[in-house]
Amino acid sequence: MKMKTVIYTLALGSFLFFANQSMGQVLPRTNDEMEERADSLDMAREKAVEEQKAEENISELETETEDAEMKAREARRVEKEANEAARESRDAYRAERKAQKAKKQAEAQARKAEKAREKAAQVEEEAENDN
């Protein structure tokens, strides 16, 4: 019986020894491996978030660029209208000055004509008085 116990003990021990080695080839992941995997997943997520933010920033910049272009077009249009209004105002001022000058000349001419009529009437009266 002692021999059987020794053989069984040796057989069981050797079985456990070989079983442990075959099981040892497929080791469960260690904490370091699990942390590395978690870190790589975190980095992948962060990279995806950064790419999404970059895309959002690009689309935001494109929108801002379009808004700036629209504002610039509007500013050019307003400036053009202001220049046209200034030109029209300047032309109106010049026309008004010409009209005032023409009025003064017409008034001066009317005064001269009145004086000429008065003189002509006076000459006629003198001519009648002489006759």
Secondary structure, DSSP 8 states (H G I E B T S, - for coil): -HHHHHHHHHHHHHHHHHHHHHHHTS----HHHHHHHHHHHHHHHHHHHHHHHHHHHHHHHHHHHHHHHHHHHHHHHHHHHHHHHHHHHHHHHHHHHHHHHHHHHHHHHHHHHHHHHHHHHHHHHHHHHH-
